[in-house]
Amino acid sequence: MYFLHFQVYRMDSTVNALAMAKDPEAAFFKRLEGLQPCEVSELKPGTHIFAVYGDNFFKPATYTIEAICARSYEDTTQKLKEIEAQILSKRNDLRQFETEYRKALARFQEVTNRYSEEKQSVDELLKQRDSIHSSFTTVRTVVNASGSASGRSKYSNEEIRSDSPAEDGSIDGKDKSHKKKWFNLNLNRSDKKA
């Protein structure tokens, strides 16, 4: 019990505990909200009677009441006033900073989401580009044992046979210069000389 001539504060930790349960990140900003002013009780000159309330019906109890003059703690009193003033100022600063922080956090989340969308979009565009590039690749048609061509080809079966080596292993009578070329690349399967 204090009888002081200035405002003192008590720290209510339940406010911070509730904030932490709802949003752990917000607990920092609510940490100083538990600082609540106490009732100022001033002790006036005169005779005072103090009573201690308790259940001493079953068990006797002994109490000691000690009175200390606040004047002997003037330095401590001044320090307490200064530190509580700083805490109150910091509490107001934190309220303003929380608004800035929430805006910055929302902007950060927005930018992070956009980054993910842009990354996905770029990946999709590159995938489509690779798909289109792969459609330009031509695959040489291979003639199987039955003589039918597998896959797509711009050449007729007659042209394929004319470019293929003869059954006896020799190259047929056509000159190499007359063979079909794609982008000046010789696409014949056999480069053997007769």
DOLUMRO-385362 format. One record per residue (C-alpha): residue in one letter; y, x, z. Coordinates in steps of 0.25 Angstrom, whole numbers, padded with zeros to 4 digits, always signed. Layout:
BEGIN
SITE  r  north  east  up
SITE  A  Y  X  Z
...
//
This chain:
BEGIN
SITE  r  north  east  up
SITE  M  +0000  +0000  +0000
SITE  Y  +0013  +0006  -0004
SITE  F  +0027  +0002  -0001
SITE  L  +0036  +0009  -0011
SITE  H  +0050  +0007  -0016
SITE  F  +0046  +0009  -0031
SITE  Q  +0036  +0003  -0041
SITE  V  +0022  +0009  -0041
SITE  Y  +0011  +0006  -0050
SITE  R  -0004  +0005  -0049
SITE  M  -0014  +0008  -0060
SITE  D  -0023  -0004  -0064
SITE  S  -0035  +0002  -0070
SITE  T  -0041  -0012  -0074
SITE  V  -0031  -0013  -0085
SITE  N  -0036  +0000  -0092
SITE  A  -0050  -0004  -0090
SITE  L  -0049  -0017  -0097
SITE  A  -0041  -0010  -0108
SITE  M  -0052  +0000  -0110
SITE  A  -0063  -0011  -0110
SITE  K  -0056  -0018  -0122
SITE  D  -0051  -0006  -0130
SITE  P  -0054  +0008  -0125
SITE  E  -0043  +0014  -0134
SITE  A  -0033  +0005  -0128
SITE  A  -0036  +0009  -0114
SITE  F  -0027  +0021  -0115
SITE  F  -0015  +0012  -0119
SITE  K  -0018  +0003  -0107
SITE  R  -0020  +0014  -0097
SITE  L  -0007  +0013  -0091
SITE  E  -0006  -0002  -0092
SITE  G  -0013  -0002  -0078
SITE  L  -0001  +0003  -0071
SITE  Q  +0004  -0009  -0064
SITE  P  +0016  -0010  -0054
SITE  C  +0013  -0012  -0040
SITE  E  +0021  -0021  -0031
SITE  V  +0032  -0014  -0025
SITE  S  +0032  -0016  -0010
SITE  E  +0043  -0010  -0002
SITE  L  +0042  -0008  +0013
SITE  K  +0054  -0012  +0020
SITE  P  +0058  -0007  +0034
SITE  G  +0053  -0014  +0046
SITE  T  +0040  -0017  +0053
SITE  H  +0027  -0019  +0044
SITE  I  +0014  -0024  +0048
SITE  F  +0002  -0019  +0039
SITE  A  -0012  -0026  +0039
SITE  V  -0025  -0022  +0033
SITE  Y  -0033  -0033  +0027
SITE  G  -0048  -0032  +0027
SITE  D  -0061  -0037  +0032
SITE  N  -0064  -0031  +0045
SITE  F  -0071  -0042  +0051
SITE  F  -0085  -0035  +0050
SITE  K  -0080  -0021  +0051
SITE  P  -0068  -0015  +0058
SITE  A  -0059  -0007  +0050
SITE  T  -0048  +0003  +0053
SITE  Y  -0036  +0005  +0044
SITE  T  -0025  +0015  +0044
SITE  I  -0011  +0012  +0039
SITE  E  -0003  +0024  +0035
SITE  A  +0012  +0023  +0031
SITE  I  +0018  +0034  +0023
SITE  C  +0033  +0035  +0019
SITE  A  +0035  +0036  +0004
SITE  R  +0047  +0045  +0006
SITE  S  +0037  +0056  +0009
SITE  Y  +0032  +0055  -0005
SITE  E  +0045  +0054  -0013
SITE  D  +0040  +0065  -0023
SITE  T  +0027  +0058  -0025
SITE  T  +0034  +0044  -0026
SITE  Q  +0044  +0050  -0037
SITE  K  +0032  +0056  -0045
SITE  L  +0025  +0042  -0044
SITE  K  +0037  +0035  -0049
SITE  E  +0038  +0045  -0061
SITE  I  +0024  +0045  -0065
SITE  E  +0023  +0030  -0065
SITE  A  +0036  +0029  -0073
SITE  Q  +0029  +0039  -0083
SITE  I  +0017  +0030  -0084
SITE  L  +0025  +0018  -0086
SITE  S  +0032  +0025  -0097
SITE  K  +0019  +0030  -0103
SITE  R  +0013  +0016  -0103
SITE  N  +0025  +0010  -0111
SITE  D  +0023  +0022  -0121
SITE  L  +0008  +0019  -0122
SITE  R  +0011  +0005  -0125
SITE  Q  +0020  +0009  -0137
SITE  F  +0010  +0020  -0141
SITE  E  -0002  +0010  -0141
SITE  T  +0005  +0002  -0152
SITE  E  +0007  +0014  -0160
SITE  Y  -0007  +0018  -0158
SITE  R  -0013  +0005  -0162
SITE  K  -0005  +0005  -0175
SITE  A  -0009  +0019  -0178
SITE  L  -0023  +0016  -0175
SITE  A  -0023  +0004  -0184
SITE  R  -0017  +0012  -0195
SITE  F  -0028  +0023  -0193
SITE  Q  -0039  +0012  -0194
SITE  E  -0032  +0007  -0207
SITE  V  -0031  +0020  -0213
SITE  T  -0046  +0024  -0209
SITE  N  -0051  +0011  -0215
SITE  R  -0043  +0014  -0228
SITE  Y  -0049  +0028  -0228
SITE  S  -0063  +0022  -0228
SITE  E  -0059  +0012  -0239
SITE  E  -0053  +0022  -0248
SITE  K  -0065  +0032  -0246
SITE  Q  -0075  +0021  -0249
SITE  S  -0066  +0017  -0262
SITE  V  -0066  +0032  -0266
SITE  D  -0081  +0033  -0264
SITE  E  -0083  +0020  -0272
SITE  L  -0074  +0025  -0284
SITE  L  -0081  +0038  -0284
SITE  K  -0094  +0032  -0284
SITE  Q  -0090  +0023  -0296
SITE  R  -0085  +0035  -0303
SITE  D  -0098  +0042  -0302
SITE  S  -0105  +0030  -0307
SITE  I  -0097  +0029  -0319
SITE  H  -0098  +0044  -0321
SITE  S  -0113  +0043  -0320
SITE  S  -0113  +0033  -0331
SITE  F  -0108  +0043  -0341
SITE  T  -0121  +0052  -0338
SITE  T  -0131  +0051  -0350
SITE  V  -0146  +0052  -0347
SITE  R  -0154  +0057  -0359
SITE  T  -0165  +0047  -0362
SITE  V  -0179  +0052  -0360
SITE  V  -0190  +0047  -0369
SITE  N  -0203  +0044  -0362
SITE  A  -0217  +0045  -0367
SITE  S  -0217  +0031  -0374
SITE  G  -0205  +0034  -0382
SITE  S  -0195  +0025  -0375
SITE  A  -0182  +0030  -0370
SITE  S  -0179  +0028  -0355
SITE  G  -0164  +0026  -0351
SITE  R  -0152  +0024  -0360
SITE  S  -0150  +0032  -0372
SITE  K  -0140  +0032  -0384
SITE  Y  -0151  +0038  -0393
SITE  S  -0161  +0030  -0400
SITE  N  -0176  +0034  -0399
SITE  E  -0176  +0040  -0412
SITE  E  -0164  +0049  -0408
SITE  I  -0171  +0053  -0396
SITE  R  -0184  +0057  -0403
SITE  S  -0176  +0065  -0413
SITE  D  -0169  +0073  -0402
SITE  S  -0183  +0075  -0395
SITE  P  -0193  +0086  -0398
SITE  A  -0204  +0082  -0407
SITE  E  -0218  +0080  -0401
SITE  D  -0223  +0093  -0406
SITE  G  -0212  +0100  -0398
SITE  S  -0203  +0104  -0410
SITE  I  -0190  +0099  -0412
SITE  D  -0188  +0089  -0424
SITE  G  -0181  +0093  -0436
SITE  K  -0167  +0089  -0432
SITE  D  -0156  +0100  -0429
SITE  K  -0151  +0102  -0415
SITE  S  -0137  +0099  -0420
SITE  H  -0140  +0085  -0424
SITE  K  -0145  +0081  -0410
SITE  K  -0137  +0071  -0402
SITE  K  -0127  +0078  -0392
SITE  W  -0120  +0071  -0381
SITE  F  -0106  +0078  -0378
SITE  N  -0111  +0090  -0385
SITE  L  -0123  +0092  -0376
SITE  N  -0137  +0093  -0382
SITE  L  -0145  +0082  -0375
SITE  N  -0158  +0086  -0381
SITE  R  -0170  +0088  -0372
SITE  S  -0176  +0100  -0380
SITE  D  -0168  +0112  -0384
SITE  K  -0180  +0119  -0389
SITE  K  -0179  +0126  -0403
SITE  A  -0189  +0124  -0414
//
